[in-house]
Structures are given as C-alpha cells and as structure tokens.
Amino acid sequence: MTNRIPLGPLSAVLAAFFFSINDVVIKFLSGNYALHEIVLARSIVALCLLLIVIVPLQGGFSVLRTTRLGMHMLRGACVVFANTTFFLGLAVLPLADAVAVFFISPLIITAMSAIFLAEKIGPRRILAVGAGMLGVLIMIRPGTGAFNLALLLPIIAAFAYATLHILTRKIGNTESAATMAVYIQIVFVVISGCVGLTLGHGGYVDQGGEMLAFLLREWIRPASADIPLLVLLGVASACGGFFISQAYRISEASMIAPLEYFAMPMAVIFGVLVFGEWPPLTTWIGMCLIIGAGLFVFWREARTNTPPTESPRLRR
C-alpha cells in the first residue's frame, strides 16, 4: 500500500491543474464563440475519451447499464445549469474572483447535508460555513459602488453544484464514477446541441451586454488556430474528471479535498500571466476566509470520522 499513497495527492493536484486549464481556455475563447458551442466541442472530445479510454479501464461498457436514468438526467441538468452560470460569470470576472467565490461549494454542501440528508454538522462547522459566507460578502461588497452583479453567478453555480452532489450521495452506492461521468457528458451534448439549434442563429445577441452575448451569439465555424484549444478543453475536462475520481478512489477524502485548493493559486497565476489580472486586497481577504473555512470543514470531518463532503471539482 505504501507505494500507492503518493498517487492520490498527485492525482488531486493534476486534477486541479486540468480544471484550471479548462477555466482559462473557456475564458480565453469567450470573446469569440458562444458558450454552448464551446461546451459542445468540449463534451464531444471528453465523451470520446471517456468511452474509448476510461470506461474500458473501469470494467467495460457494462458499467453504463443503469436503472436510475432519471436521476442521471437530473444530475446532468444540475451540472449544465451550474456550468452555464459559472462560465457566464467567468467571461466578465477576473479568473481568481470567479474561482474563489465558487469554492464555497463545500460549505454549501455541508449546510444542505444537514437540511436534506439530516446529517449532523455541529456548531464549529456552522461557524465555518458562516466564515466562508463572510468571505464571499467581502469579495462581492454588496451595497457599494464596487459591487459586480456578475459575482452572483459563481454563487448560483455553487448552489447548483451542491445540489448535484447531494443527488450524487443518493445514487453513489449503486452507480460508478465512470457511469455518472458518461451520462453527464451525454446531457451536455444533448442540451448544448439543442441550444445551438434554437439560439445558434445569433438573432438575440443584441438583447444584453457582454455576458449575454457569450450565451446568445451566433455559432460560427471555429478558426483553425482555435481547434487545438477546443481539443485541449475536452482533454482537460476528461483528464480532470478522471484524476479527481482516481484521487478519491485510492486515498482518503480528508487527505485529497484540501489539495483541491491548489486551484486557487493556479487561478491567480493564470489570471496574472494570461489576462493581466492581479487580485485586490478584498479578494485576498475573501479567498483566505473561504479557503480557511473549507479546510476547517474537511479537518473536522476527518477528526470526527464522518463521511467527507464530496469534491466540488467532480463537476466538470
């Protein structure tokens, strides 16, 4: 077993890297292509990788048999909605801000577990949830001239992902990670294709600003220079999902979950290098509160031996 211990943490860090690449590429392409055109290309590549490489490694196509198709479709709808809101916000927000606000997901999952799954979370974890929410308030600064309405979108996405993982807990005992990943990508392909057929003509692009333009602009043939980026996007999505699943499969969640916060410094680095975005002081304070609260929740779960809060990064 000793030779397997480093594999879990290494897989978690690799997953954080691939998910960060996913965020950077989508933000980079958001000025030229419609959101769901990008997502459709990403999902087709990711689905091919899952079916050709990952599903065979997980036992073959028999793992796709399920008696809970409706629950898979509901989970898929949650993750599509969450992706849509997160990436719409990402198109107009600094990368580090969007990622930091989204990382309240574990805290929301903790709160929703108490409400919907009757799990006991205790006063310390309630305070941690409150601290994380305070961090979000410091970052979005409601009621001030610095308030940006787009910052609400990663918060909405975080609630949608929390709902996704509450549903995952309900079916996780009977469905494999590969099964859930494949059906989510299928839902992405179907919904993105339908959006393209109904809105891809671009007739409604003038109904809003930059953010809605990202959602409603006309679908176009990708430029040859952007095709490698779209392929990279699909590879990053599939690899990120695979590595995070591997991390949680071979190591304790209490060891893996804190490593996912490597995505935060990666978001800052990519934001500075690719987009020239340096976070202001309020973002740093908010990030520290959110990360600190999240790490405290994972630490408490490890100390009390309760089932760990599921990763928010199994989403993409």
KOLTORDREN-884336 format. One record per residue: z, y negated, x negated of N, C-alpha, C, O in turn. Coordinates in pm, whole numbers, plus 50000, padded with zeros to 5 digits. Atoms other than C-alpha are relative to their C-alpha. Last residue first. Layout:
// KOLTORDREN-884336
ZYXZYXZYXZYX;...
This chain:
// KOLTORDREN-884336
501375003750024485034807651658499205011549948498015010149923;500785006049895488314812551834498524999649973497745000050068;500804988749954490224836351609498974995450099498255003650157;501305000150064491314803751446499205012550032498115014349978;500925008649926494214796951680498595000749944497674995550007;500745010150074495994827451540499124991450087498414996650173;501324996350050498254846051775499284988249939499444976749981;501005007549926501924836751801498625002749942498465002249820;500455012750050503904864251639498984993350090498194999950158;501444999150024505644891051844499434986549958499644976650028;500725000549874509374885451794498525000949973498084998149861;500804988049976511074897551477499355000250137499155010950195;499474993449881513714869851494499235012650037499575019450134;498564997650011513154857851139500555008150116501425016650098;499794989850102509354861851151501485003649989501835015349972;500474987449946509154843451482500195011449900500525022649938;499014995249903511344815851343499585013450058500415022250080;498834995550073509074812351040501065005550094501665015950065;500324987150061505954811051257501205005549923501455017649926;500144990149892507474783551474499715013749940500325023649982;498664996449954508634764451164499955010550109500765019850110;499404990950098505134765951017501405004250041501805015650020;500664987149991503704750851334500595010149905500825021649943;499564993649876506284722951342499385013850015500055023350054;498614996050015505654714450977500535007250124501235017350113;499954988350088501894714851025501435005049985501695017049990;500664988849933502064691851329500105012649914500465023349964;499184995649887504654668351172499395012450068500115021850101;498774993950052502824666450839500885005350113501445016250103;500334986950055499474660651011501265007149950501455019049975;500234990749890500934632251219499705014049952500205023750009;498694997549936502324615050911499845010050114500625019550124;499194991850090499024619050721501355003550064501815014950056;500544986449996497044606351021500805009249910501105020649949;499564993849875499324576051054499475014350013500145023050068;498624995450009498794568050685500465007050127501165017250119;498995010650011495014565950717501405005950000501575018050019;499065001749889492724595850646500984988649978501474986949866;498674998450058489864590450394501034997350109501044986450167;498885003149909486434596750546501325002549927501625013949891;499365012250049483394594750310501174995550086501424983550098;500145011049904481454619950521500664987049955500594977050026;501244999449923480684648350280499814987550084498704982350096;501184997250082483224644149997498704998850079497704993750028;500215010150105486044626650186498665002249931497904992749912;500175013049937485834647050507499714989149899498874980449922;501375000849949485244679050310499744986450065498644980950054;500934999950114488444672950113498564998750047497804990449995;499895012950069490494662950420498984999249887498304989149871;500595010149912489204692550621500064986249934499114978449943;501464998350008489954715950330499304989650086498274984250045;500495006650121493474701450310498495001649981497844992749926;499725014449997493894710450679499594993049870498824983449875;501115007249938492124744150678500234984949999499274977250001;500885004150108494734756950432498804992450056498154984849984;499915014550016496864756650746499304995149874499254983149849;501115006249928495564791750807500044984849989499034978050010;501115002250092497914803450535498814993650068497944987850002;499865012650074500874798150769498844997149906498564985449878;500155012049918499494824851008500204987049920499394977849936;501375005149992499004852150746499924986450068499214977550020;500515003450131502524860750633498674992550008498394983549929;499125010450052504124859450979499604995949859499934984949815;500455013049950501084878651107500864988649945500364977649922;499155005249893501984908050888499544986050039499194977849955;498785006750045499074921150685500794994950120500264993750231;499414993050114496214946150729501274993349949501924998849860;499974985549986494904937751077500805006649889501495016549914;498954996249905495864900851081500105015150017501135020250061;498715004850049493864894150764501135004650091502165009550044;499544991350107490974916150875501384995949951502235004449926;499624987349936490654897051202500535009849896501525016849919;498705002549937490724864351007500495012450073501695015050078;498935000750099488044877650773501364997350065502375002650020;499754987050062485724889251053501214999349906502085008049912;499384991049903486004857551261500355013449940501415019049970;498675005249970485344835450958500745009150097501905012450077;499114996650111482484857750847501424995050024502395001949993;499764985550000480784856051189500985003949890501905011749914;499294996249878481174818351223500355014749999501495018550029;498625004950011480244811350860500825004050121501985007850108;499314991650098477144833450888501474996049988502355004549983;499774987049940476074815851207500745009449907501635016749950;499055001849891476544781451052500345013450066501505016450090;498675000850061474794791750731501084998950107502165004750093;499684986350040471794801950942501395000549937502185009549966;499724992749877471834767851110500335014649969501205020550033;498695004349953472134750950769500395007450128501565011050146;498944993750079469244771550631501404996150044502325004250037;499904985749964467134760150930501035007249913501815015049967;498754997349929467924723250868500175014850036501275019050072;498865002150090465294717050596501335003550067502315006149997;499954988850095462594732750815501204998649906501795008749866;500725003250123463374707751089500185011449901501225017949898;499255003850120464674724251403499084996949883498085003749862;500194989850102462294723651703500754995749874500554984649825;501215001650082463804699951955499895011849903500865018949877;500084989450100466294701652241498674998849926497634996849988;501084990349987466574668052412500075010549889500355007449773;501295003650058469924650352405499005011550009499375023150030;501125000849904472644658652657498644997449938497644997450009;500024989549899475684670552461498685000550075498215011350111;499894987150070475294650352142499905011650098499375022250064;501344997650053474134620852355499975013349926498975020649932;500774993349895477424624252543498575002649955497935012150001;499394987149972479324616552221499215007650106498925019450088;500344990350104477024588952102500515014050032499845023950004;500115004350138477244569252424499675011549907499035021349946;498755002850070476554577952786499744995849857498604992949820;498875001449908473984584153059501314996549930502314993749996;499605014149994470984577152832501224997750090501564986250118;499405004150126470644613852735500504985650002501384982049925;498745006949970470114624453096500654994149876501814990049881;500175010549901466424633953074501264992150030501184981250087;499525012850050466904652852749499924988550099500064976950060;501125009449995464704682352850500404986049955499544977749926;500695001350128467424705852726498824990650001498274987649895;499785013350056469604699553030499204997349873499214986249821;499735010249897468814728553265500074985849944499694976350012;501004999749893467084754053039500204988750100499234983750157;501305004150051469134744352733498944999550108498124990350110;499935014550020472384746052927498664994949949498194984349991;500085006349867471404780853048500064984849990499354977750062;501374998749952470714792052691499804993450135498794986750158;500795009750076474064778152575498545000550043497894990250053;499705013549951475814796952857499184989649926498654980449989;500425001649860474094830352785500224985650047499314979550104;501454999649992474344828452403499534997150142498614989150162;500565011850065477974817452405498494999550017497934989150053;499775011049906478864844652657499464987049943498854979150016;500974998249891477244870352427500154988850102499164983350150;501305005050047479214856252133498935001650107498054993150119;499935014550008482464860752326498674994249954498204984250008;500175005449866481464896052419500104984850002499454978250083;501384998349954480894905252055499814993750138498834986550160;500875009250073484194890751934498575000750051497924990450067;499785013449950486234908252206499074989949932498584980749996;500455000849861484734942052125500124985850052499184980550112;501465000150003485164937051749499434998750141498474991350162;500435013350042488824927451796498484998949999497924988650036;499995002550143489404959451991499544985849969498934979150053;501295004650051490284961052361500114996949850501084990849806;501074990849964493084981652520498654996349941497745004649939;499594986250020496294966652382498895009950028498955021349983;500044996050140494744932252335500385014449975500005020149873;500964989050015493984928152705499995005749859499255015149831;500004991149883496924906552822499085012049981499315022550040;498784991950003497534891452479500025010050115500595020950104;500154989750103493924880052472501225009049995501095021249979;500834989249943494374861952804499845011349899499835023049937;499134993949899497234841652650499255011650067499835022250091;499144990550069494924836652354501065006150092501535017250067;500754988650053492164821252561500935010349941500785022349966;500284991449884494644799052746499245012449958499535023450005;498714993849966495844785652411499835009450120500375020450122;499814988950091492214779952317501335007150025501425019350011;500934989549961491704758952630500145012249909500095023549956;499494993649878494874739052559499085011450044499565021850089;498834992150038493694732452203500625007050120501045018550110;500464987750062490274721552328501185009049963501115021249979;500504991749889491914696152560499535013449945499795023950004;498804995749927493844682952258499605009050116500225019450138;499384988750070490644682652050501275005050066501605016950057;500854988149990489064661552329500545011749917500575022949969;499514991149894491944636952364499205012950007499695023050058;498944991550054491064622252025500615009150106501285018950074;500574987450047487804609852181501065009449942500845021549936;500024990349890489774583352373499475013649955499865023850011;501374995249985490454565052047500005011150104500595021650084;500174987749922493644544452042498525003350019497734994850059;500574989550084493654518851761499755012950077499185022350022;501425002750020494104489552002499325010749916498095011849916;500275009750105497404504552108498494997949988497705005350046;499515013249963498524521352431499814989549893500254978149911;500375004949867498174556452292500614986350029501724983449986;499475013549975498564559951914499584994550137498914984250145;500925006049902496304590851866500444986050042499624978350093;501395000550042497904601451537499104992850100498234985150062;500125009350113501484592451615498554998549958498114987749919;499875013649947501164608951957499884989749888499284979049908;501265003349931499854640951793500054985650051499084978250037;501025002150102502804641651554498664996150060497964987550007;499745013350054505174636951847498974996749891498484985549883;500575009549904503534667452009500224985549955499364976949975;501454999550012504294687251697499314990350094498354983650056;500365006950125507894675651697498494999949980497924989949937;499865014549979508274685452065499604992149876498974981649888;501125003949915506894720251995500044984950024499014978250019;501194999750085509354723351708498774995850079497934988350030;499995012250082512204712151935498774999349910498224988549888;500305010749905511254739752183499984986649925499104978249949;501455000249986511154763551887499564989450103498484983850092;500615004850125514714754551799498494999250012497884989549967;499975014650014515884756852162499344994949873498744984249874;498815005650062514764792852215499934985049977498844979349974;500385007150122511314807952272501184992849935501094989249817;498945009350035512004835152527499644993249868499334999849769;499454997750132508794850752657501064989449969500904977750003;498534998549993508224849953033500615003649865501595010949859;499704986350042504464855652987501505002749997501935013549958;500854990249933503214825153183500325014549963500015023650039;500275002949859505784797953111499315011750069499715015750179;498755000649924507354810152786499744998450149500465003950232;499444986449998504014821052647501305000450078501595010150148;500614992749889502574787352751500505014350009500555020050117;499515005349872505044768852526499445008050118500185011150211;498574997049990504334791052224500564995450134501285002850200;499894985749968500594789352288501465003950015501825011550105;500324998749858500864751352299500105014650043500605017650152;498855005449927502654751651963499765001050151500695004150226;498884990450002500054775051813501214995250078501935003250138;500244987849922497264752051941501155010049994501595014650099;498844998349910498784720051795499835012750083500725016050162;499014990350047496244726251519501334999550075502305005750033;500244986849943493554708651724501095010049960501365019550033;499585000149859495074674951640499825013750062500655018250141;498545001149993494804682351268500495000350144501455007450175;499414987250036491214694851291501514999650013502125009150063;500324990249897490004664151483500675013349971501245019550061;499295003349875491824639751255499775010850105500725015550168;498594996550015490644656750932500794997250128501675005050164;499814985650002486984655851039501485003849995501925012550071;499864995050136487004618951131500365014950003501135019350088;498695001750063486024615751496499945003749852499075011549812;499695014350014482624609551659501334997449930501664985949903;501215007950028480894643651643500334985349973499594978649901;500294999750143484234661651612498804991249964498734985849854;499095009050070485174650751963499694999149852499754988349793;500345013449952482084667052109500904989649934500444979049892;501135004750079482804696751881499464986650051498904978949973;499645002550140486294701952022498844993949923499024984149851;499155011850009485284697252387500364996849854500374985249814;500735011849955482354721352367500844987449984500364977449931;500975004150103484204746952158499294987150039499134978249956;499245005450111487104747552406499084995449887499284984749830;499495013149961484784751352702500754993549885500614981649860;501165009049992482914779652528500464985950037500014976149977;500345003850137486244795652429498764991049998498644982349911;498965008550061487554795052785499584995349862499734983549829;500115013249938484274808252933501034990349940500734978649918;501185006850054484304836952684499844986050056499504976749983;499665004450136487864846052777498824992449939499004982149874;499075011149984486814846753143500424994649864500494982549844;500795011649959483794868353059500894987750016500484976649981;500795004550115485964892552864499194987650035499094978349955;499075007050089488424893953154499284995149874499574984349824;499655012949940485584902453393500934991949912500764979849899;501095009350023484304929753160500314986150054500014976049990;499435013249973487624947653160498974989249974499274979049910;499775000349855486504984053185500534986450042500914984550157;498795006449948484974982752840500085001350151499065001950220;499714995549863482445000352622501324994150046502314994349973;500405010249904481634978752320500225004350145500124996250237;498905009549983483655001152087499674989250102500564982250149;499094995249896481095028952147501144990350024501754990350131;500225007249876478635007951947500875005050115500934998750220;501284998449932480015020651619499974993250136500944987050178;500074987749920483515026351486498725001850077498585011750149;498834998649912484614992851340499915012250091500695013450185;498824997850083482194993351045501265002650082502225008550033;500064986850063479264998051284501225003249913501675014749908;499784989649899480504968051486499865014049940500725022449966;498584998549970480794945851175500265011150101501165019250080;499064997250108477374949651015501405003650050501925014350018;500624992650109474394950751252501035004449895500895015149836;500594987449953476054941451581499465008449885499505020749891;498984991549939478404914951437499425013850035500045024050006;499134995050107475754900551207501075009550055501375019849994;500774990350080473244898251493500875005949888500845018049864;500094987749922475864881851715499235010749924499615022449925;498714993350004476664856051446499965013350075500535023250029;499804994950136472984846851400501305008049993501335019049937;501004989550020472444843951776500175006249862500165018549848;499544987849932475734825151815499005011449984499405023049974;498854994050068474884798751554500375013450061500635023049988;500474994850128471434792251699501135006949925500945017849870;500864988549972472914789152048499495006249871499545018449854;499144988749968475744766751922499165012650029499545023649989;499354995650123473294742951755500825012650026500765022149949;501094994650081471174740952071500565005249868500185016049821;500194986049962474404737552267498775006149934498655018449929;498904991050033475414706252078499665014550029499825023149942;499064998449888472044688752099501055010549964500755020249894;500244989149907470454681151764501034999950112502124994450098;501424996949980470004651351533499735010350109498645010450167;500805012049976473314632951495498555002750036497844993750080;499785005549867475454663951544499174987650030498994984050146;501204998749918473964682051244500094992550133499094991450205;501145005150075476624670450993498724999950086497924990750076;499875014650004479454675351244498784993949931498284983549975;500245005149864478214710651311500124984950004499304978250068;501444999149970477894717750938499714994750140498724987650159;500755009850077481394704550858498525000150040497924989650060;499735013449948483114723851137499134989549931498584980649996;500525000849864481494757151044500174985850056499234980250112;501455001550016482224751450675499344998550137498444990250155;500205013850042485874746450771498524997049979498044986250016;499865008249879485774779250964499834985249967499294977650048;501204998349920484404796350652500074991750130499064986150172;501155006250067487144782050429498745000850087498044990850104;499825014549987489934790650674498844992649936498374982549989;500295003649861488554826050695500134985050021499284978950085;501464999649983488474828950315499614996050141498634988750161;500515011950067492124817750302498484999350012497924988650035;499625011849921493094843650563499454987249939498954978550011;500875000449882491124871350386500314987750084499394981550138;501335004150046492904863650057499044998850118498254989350123;500025014450028496284864850234498644995149952498214984249991;499735007449878495464899250378500004985049978499254977850044;501215001049921493834913750067500204991750126499304984250166;500695012850020496814905749844498794998250089498344986950109;499245011849959498934933550004499224987049977499214978550067;500615006149883496314961049982500664986950037500114979150115;501285005850034497054972249626499324993350117498304986650100;499865012250078500724976149714498674993549966498584981349958;500005012249919500005000050000500004987349915499504976949958;
